[in-house]
Amino acid sequence: MSTRAILRLGSVKEVAQFREHLRALGLAIPCDNEILRGAHSPLCAPLARGGIKIGNRIAINPMEGWDGDRDGNPTENTIRRWRRFGQSGAKLIWGGEAVAVSHSARANPNQLVIADHTRAGLAQLRAGLIEEHKRAAGSEKGLLIGLQLTHSGRYCRPNAHDRPEPRILYRHPILDRKLSLPRDYPLLSDAEIASIIEEFHRAARIAWELEFDFVDIKHCHGYLGHEFLSAHTREGKYGGSFENRTRFLREVVEGIRAVAPQLQIGVRVSALDTVPFQPDPAQSVNGKLGPGIPEPHANLIPYRWGFGVNALYPTQPDLAEPIQFFSLLEKLDISLVNVTAGSPYYNPHIQRPALYPPSDGYLPPEDPLIGVVRQMEAAKELKQRFPNLIFVGTAYSYLQDFLPHVAQAALREGWVDVVGLGRMVLTYPEILLDAAEGRALQHKRVCRTFSDCTTAPRKGLPSGCYPLDSYYKNSAAAVQLTAAKAKR
């Protein structure tokens, strides 16, 4: 499908027109005509469950910063971004961003690291966020701040942007080829996994000492935690059965409860997935990306390299094992869950619906609204099955000007407990706060999913919204990015 066949949401001015477009696509998600204000707004409703109290229903989802120092400390760019998280007015800060548990676990050489030498820097990020939040929301009452702990696994690049250093759990017949891994590329040993688990324990202890309220044990987007869930073909105690594939999570949680018993734990998980995609070679000409199509996989059925994937039809999701996973989270007394999908590396249209592709992606093979609805419906089904868990929903940014209308309705109808924002926060962090407090939306700040926030880091540039945020728009990095895009 060409992007010309997809209605550009920026051209849609009225809610009624947006709702009619959903109907034309055969999509059904809640969407309110009017935005409620103040105490009447579902966005402003507090949430209390067990020992967790959250002051409203707005969350900041974790993103990868790509703008820290080489030693893992934050820079001025990082500090500014975290202050904008506070400016959002959101009462749930889900991790701020992915923070590596060690240098070797980094997805890029500018990712933050949690270690003794970065304590002061991470504390500064938290303090700046709280300071800005007080200005936006009036007080820090009901503010819950977490830190996402991650190991990048297959996508480790700790020392150079152009030098992958994958740490893999099993042979993947498609991803190994995409990463040019030889057949004898070493797998992580059980002993190495044990060391990584200890790194998560140490990191969680530091997070607790820095007064973060919870840590997220990242299980999404193709990184190590997510790869454990799909390790059907791995031999030994960390692969094969569902029990073995979730052993990593159980051992991480057990250790955290031992070293920081009062620290809450959350899990962000890719609850649905598909086989990896590629740009259609037949339609990729003169350096221009074609629409995404599934990688050839006819000889890989039943498909044994995914989680939340239909083994017989791996272009389709299957929630059977994710339901088992959420049941396990309940048994582990983990009530904070964040539902996402896929991976930005091998099927970005599933993970982050967008009209314009990142530099290493492909043109959307479907209207991105289909991807939004896919994630929303998965979160709804899981929420209905596990009503006692606190569900954060994702994929809302593509809704653009109609994000507040859908977010309010999704909360009102119980599809999720909290609405999480990612890309939108880079350009317009207070969009839901503005809506809930009756202020007119600033349409020129609304994320249009240009994907420069992904393309820039892939090129080794700082994170940010280059088209819309003046902080980046006129920077030297913006000139580099424009030149890089012109070559495509």
Secondary structure, 3 states (H helix, E strand, C coil): CCHHHCCCHHHCCCHHHHHHHHHHCCCCCCCCCCCCCHHHCHHHCCEEECCEEECCCEEECCECCCCCCCCCCCCHHHHHHHHHHHHCCCCEECCCEEEECCHHHCCCCCCCECCHHHHHHHHHHHHHHHHHHHHHHCCCCCCEEEEEEECCHHHCCCCCCCCCCCCECCCCCCHHHHCCCCCCCCECCHHHHHHHHHHHHHHHHHHHHCCCCEEEECECCCCHHHHHHCCCCCCCCCCCCHHHHCHHHHHHHHHHHHHCCCCEEEEEEEEECCCCEEECHHHCCCCCCCEEEECCCHHHCCCCCCCCECCCCCCCECCHHHHHHHHHHHHCCCCEEEEEECCCCCCHHHHCCCCCCCCCCCECCCCHHHHHHHHHHHHHHHHHHCCCCEEEECCCHHHHHHHHHHHHHHHHCCCCCEEEECHHHHHCCCHHHHHHCCCCCCHHHCCCCCCHHHHHHHCCCCCCCCCCCHHHHCCHHHHHHHHHHHCC
